[in-house]
Amino acid sequence: MKWISYKENDFEKRLEAIYAYINPTPEVVQTVRQIVADIRQRGDQALIEITNRYASLPIDRKTLTVTEKVKTPSADIKSALLASQRNIIKFYKKQIPKSWKSKNTEGAEFGENYAPLDRVGIYVPGGTAPLVSSALMTITLAKVAGVKEIVVVTPPTIHPVLHYAIKFAGATEIYQCGGAQAIAALAYGTSSIRAVNKIYGPGNSYVVEAKRQVFGKVGIDLLPGPSEIAILADHTAVPSFVAADLLAQAEHGHGSRIFLLSTDKGFMDKVAAEIELQMQSLSRQQHLRETLNLGCYLIHVKSIKQGIELVEKMAPEHLSLCCVGAAKLAPSIRNCGAIFIGDYSPVAAGDYAAGPSHELPTNGAGHYTSGLTIDQFMRRTSIVRYDKSTLKRGAKTIMTLAEIEGMTAHKSSVEIRLKKK
């Protein structure tokens, strides 16, 4: 754990590393570039070869496509998946945009049409854990938006419960492949996987870099990296609760970052002790230790106001407010993916069941974008309709602006219509 205090002379300098944008390494960029090129050239053959370098059980052309019948899990698992999905559907149905029409100042008709994308690709991680929550938090949105073809890629060998969750959420196709090669296959297509319109889902640094490199050929949702949490707490917070939330995000492992900002140094000492105590009974010890050693920051702030200022600069993926007046503070905070208010709002509730998708901006992206929304699964088309009388009323504006730009053909395209009897 790294301790930082506002009382230190180099306080601001030590915080600079926290705010810094983490770029992909040159090695990752080059490796992904080679993988994308290989997929474009050799298609399925490259996809299978690269995937098998990391697969516990090799795949072939037949097993690349998941066709076997799903195994029904226990009643408790089915119930949990259903309860989570119900909240997700309830939340995202509120977001569905509606087509509309109106008139501009000249009386011409304008508006917007919204329609779901035809075919989307969703990456569901499956490396160190069967992330059924990621399946629910992405595939369900595509289903609610009305996307007809929902293509899922996930590393082999697919866990039975994850397989069930993917189908349950609404996937229409499933392929056992992961990593940058799976992203390239979704973007450019192979003989087995038809290209998609847009790609969604979290992944490791290679997956994120692949999404960055294929953007333009296809759309992408976000570049979500390792997990982040910032907790702003004062003396009223419960140390064991705060420690538990920090550990919950720490167990994501490599690259994850956890922050505790507090006005009370004694409280921070109690949280640090709780972390060590709770650690003893948890699994994923290697992931926890890596995060605590490399990405854990305990920041002593002068005031809650200073804490909020630092949070705004961090733009963390998750922000937990465990302090007096938390509910009143929340609306004023802009730069983060999701805010959890009060002692009894664990971030795990957002990860699994609250309703909003847990695919959120990381690595400072909260300064300019938001988490996954329903309109990201849709296309918006603007509509314009003039008749002769409304065009005549707007002609001077159009032609004047065309003249300024030296676009005589633009001007002529209006004039020719007005001259027609």
C-alpha angles and dihedrals in degrees: 000000000000117000119206126178134191086226092068118097092227095046096123093043092053090051092055091078089056093054095044117114110243109227123202112260119255088245092057092046093051095043092051092047090055093047093050091049091049093051091049091051104038104021116188094010092059092040092056095041095051093043091051091058088073104024120111088212116029120238130213134192091282098049095040087082112059107225105148119112116265119251114236111238127216122297091252092055092047090049093050093049091049094048092049093047092049091059092045091051092046091052097046098043085067089060100053106123119225127221113245143183133205140147131263124225092277091052097253117142119251135165148126134269120203124200133164120256114260100230130010134182122218125194113211113189116227106165111107096006139015097253100205089161091062089053092052094043094055111024093048091057091053089051093049090049090055100247108166100200115046111178118194127195121189132164119265139285094046114215113238094236092046089050090053093046092051092052093041091053091055111268115161096192132025128193128187102228133104144180129046090322091064091051091050091049091053092048101045103019131227132216089275102036121049115215118262134218097236140006128222139178143071127274146149125298092279093052092048092048091049090054089051092051097048094046108120093037087061135002121258131203106215140326096243112184133178119335122275134190132177120189119196108198142164134192092289094066123099110248094210092052093049093047091049092053092049091050092047091062094036091062090069083079129193113064096358116141128203126189133190115191115186141160091214118073092188090055090051090053089054091050091050090051091048091052091056092045096048092043091069094069098042131096124223090058093164092056092046094049093047092054094044092050098043109020110029118108126181106193121192108208130192095229143353087257091058089046091055091049090054092046090053089054092048095047091200125201092237127023122191118195112203102164143093111294094014094150091053093047096051099074091055094056112090109164109074140076100240136356123216114199125210139353095295099053104087116189087234088071088061092044093056120012122359096095111249114098116262091219097107139160116276137177094046095309089123086081091072111013144037138224125282113307134187094246089063086073092053138066123227120214120190117220126212126181125173129174123202095271096049091044089053090054092051098037098095092055093048095045094044092054090045090053092051089055094043091241100146094168090057090052092046092052088064097040094053091057094050092051094054112102 
